[in-house]
Amino acid sequence: MKSNTVLQIVIGGYLVLFFAYLFLPLAFMGVVAFNTSSIPQVTPWEGFTFHWFGVLFADSQMWQGLGNSFIVAFFVVIFSVSIGLGATLFLTRMRFKGRDGAYAILVSPILTPGIILGISTFLFWDKAFHLSGGLWTAIMGQTTFISGYCMLLIMARAQRFDKTQEDAAFDLGATHGQVFWKITLPFLRPALLSAAALAFMQSFENYNTTLFAIGFEQTLPIYIGSKLRQFISPAMNALAVVFIVLTIIGAAVYEYRRRRESVAAG
């Protein structure tokens, strides 16, 4: 047997094991959601049903957690992208001795464990302003580290900016506001959109920081965690199936639009 054949077999086997490791748990989860059994299991198969989806959609706590997740994510996107944009402009436009130190401080929350961020946020707002834990403290706790990710994304784009465009605009009599809105911001728009998408996903799925900062409120990840601690219901598998389907639909729509744009551009 040739060495190339052996190599192809090894690579093929590795890919099979790799994708099986990734997708078999998802397949198991999907099958369980349609099993009549009240215990999450594939065997014995007791019958096909959509009952667990009905149980899921009838759960008011799930809808409340979902709504809270969207509210928190909405404000986290606004705050994080704004802070990230301001920090980017500050670090890329200003030249001062403490620039590296300021950069390290702005990035440090990314390296801090989420539990510490959540607890410190809760204690700060409670002791300093007598504000009990809730959606606001969850927003602040998440923003402390998500804004760092946004800053890094926007900064990567800003460092490729040709400042001679701004100089030309100033020479033609443009104001600082006009230069920012007409030149700088349009150039940064792709990075801002990417930062907003990242901030939303980071916020929506966050558990550790939110758990310790939100008090008695709950978001969707906290709702799922509490349900799994109490009893592993097949309704949670139904929720996972819903997210998988939505992800596949979103990816398919994006790919369809991308191909149409490529055909139109070509």
N, C-alpha and C positions, 0 to 999 in steps of 0.2 A: 504494500500500500504506500502510495506516494506521500511525502511530507505535507504537501498542500492539501491533500484529501483529509489527512489526520487533523490538520489545523482547522479546516472547515467543519469537521465533525465536532471538534472541541468547542469552537465558537458557536456553532448551532446549538449544541447541548447547553452551553452556558446561557445563551439567549432564551432558550425554552425555560430553564430554571429561573432565570431572572424575571421574565414576564409572569410565570406561574406564581412566583413569590409576591409580585405586585397585585395581580388581578384575581387570584383564587379567593383571598379573603373577601373581596368585593362581590365575587360571584356567590360565595356562601351567604353573605349578608343579603343579597338580592333574593335568593331562593327562600331564605327564612321568612322574609316579609310576606310571602304568598302562601305560607304553610298555616293550616288551621290551628296547629298546636299552640298553646299559650306559652310554651317554653321555646326559646329560640333554638331550633334544631332542624336539620335537613332530614334525618332519619330518626324514627320512622315518619314517613310522609303520611299525614292524616287527611290531606285534601287541599285543593286550591281555593283561595279566598282573597277578597279585597277588604276583609273585615278590619285588619290592622291599620289600613289607610283611613278608614272611617273613624277609628278610635283616635288616631293621630289628629285629624282635622277637627275633631270635636273637643280636643283638649284646649281649654281657654288659657292655661298657663303657657302652652307652647306658642300661641299667638301673641300673648303679652311679651314673652321673651323675644320673639322674632321682631315685634315692633320696637322694643327697647334696643335691640341690636342695630336696627336701621337708624334709630335716633342717635345713638352713640356714634355710629360710624359716620353719619352725616356731619356732625360737628367736629369729629376728629379729622375728617378730610379737610374741612375749612381751616381749622387751627393749624394742623400739621403742614399743609401745603403753604400756608401764609408764613409760618415760622421758617420753614425750609427755604422759601424764596428770599425772605429777609436775611437769613443767615448766609445764604449763598452770595447775595449782593454785597453783604458786609465783608465777607472773607475774600471775595475775588476783586473787589474794587478798592478796599482799604489796604494800606501798607503800614504796619506798625510792628513793634517788637514782640508784642504778646499774641501775634496772629496764630502761631502754632499752638499756644496754650489755649486760646479761645476755641480753636478747631477741636482740640482734645476734649474740652469741656462739653461742647455741643454733641460730640459723638459718643461720649461716655455712657449716656443712658442706654444705648444699644447693647453695651457689654454688661449692664447691670441685670441681675436676675429679676424676672417679672414679679416674684413674690415681694422682693424688697421695694420695688417701685410702687406696688399696690399698697403695702402697709404704710410706707412713708407718706404717700399721697393722702391716705385716709387720716393718718395722725396729724399731718400738717393742717389740713382744712378743718379738722375737728378742734384742734388746740388753738390755732391762730384765729379762726373765724367762727368757731362753734357751729360748723356746718357738718351735719351728719352725713354718712355715706349714702350715695345715691347715684343717679345717672351723671350728675355734674362731676363728682369725684372720679367716676370711671372714665369720663371724657378726659379729664386732666391727667389721670394716671397713664392712659394710653398715649396721649399726645406727647408726653415727656420723652418717649423713645421712638415713636413713629415719625415724629418730626425730624429725627436724625436720619432715618432712611430717606425721607423726602429731600433733605438737604443734600445728601450724597448723590441722588439721582439728578437733581437740578444742577448741582455743581459740575457734574461730568459734562453736561451740555453747555453750561456757561463758560467753561474753560476753553471751548472751541469757538467762542464768539469773536468776531473781528471788530474790534473797537473803532476802527477807522470809519465804520458806518455811522457811529454816533458822532464822531468828530465832524464828519461831513454834514450831518444834520445840524449840528450846532453852528457850523460856518454859514449855513443857509438861513439861520435865524430861528431855528426850532427851540422851544423851551425844554427844560428837563422833563416836564410831564409829557410833552408830545413825543420826545425821544423814547421815553419809557414805554408808552402805550403803543406807539407806532413801529418801533424798531426792536427794542429789547424784549418786550413781552411776547410778540409774535415768534421771535426766534426761540424763546424758551417754552413755547406752548407744547410741543411734543413731550418734553420732560415734565411739564406741569401735569399733563394728562396721565402720564405714566405714574407719577408720584401720587396723584389722586386715586388711581386704580389700586396701587400698592397699599396706600393708607386705608382704603376701604376694606380690602381683603384682610390686612393685618388686624384691623379693629374688629371686623365681624367675627373672626375665628378666635380672638384672644380669650384666654381663660385665666391664666395665673394672675396677671395684673388686675383684671376686672374682678375676679373673685374676692380679692382682699380690699378693693377700693369701692365697690358698689354698695356695700351695706346689705340691706334686706331686699333690695331689688335684684332682678336677675335678667341676664341676656340669654340668647339661645344656647350658647355653649354651656353656661351655668345650669340651665334647665336640663340639658342632656346629661351633664355630669351628676346632677342630683337624682335624676331618674335611674341612671345606671347604678348608683350607690344603693338605691332602695330596692329595685327589682329590674332585671334585664327583660324588658317587654319587647315583643316583636314590633311594636309601634315605633321603636327607635330604629329598627331595621327599615321600616317603611319610610321614615324620615331620611335615612341615608339613601334609599333608592330615589327619592324625590330629588335630592341634591345631585346624585349621579346623572339623572336624566336631564336636569337643568344644565349641568356642566357640559354634557354631550351636545345638547341643543345649542348652547352658546358657542361652543367650539365649531359646530357645523355652520352656524350662521356667519361667524367670523371668517371661516375658510371660504365660504361661498362668496361673500363680499370681497374678500381679498383677490380671489380668482377673477371676479368680474372687473375689478379695478385694474388688474394686470392685463386683462384682455383689452380693456378700453384704452389703457396707456400704450399698449403695443400696437 
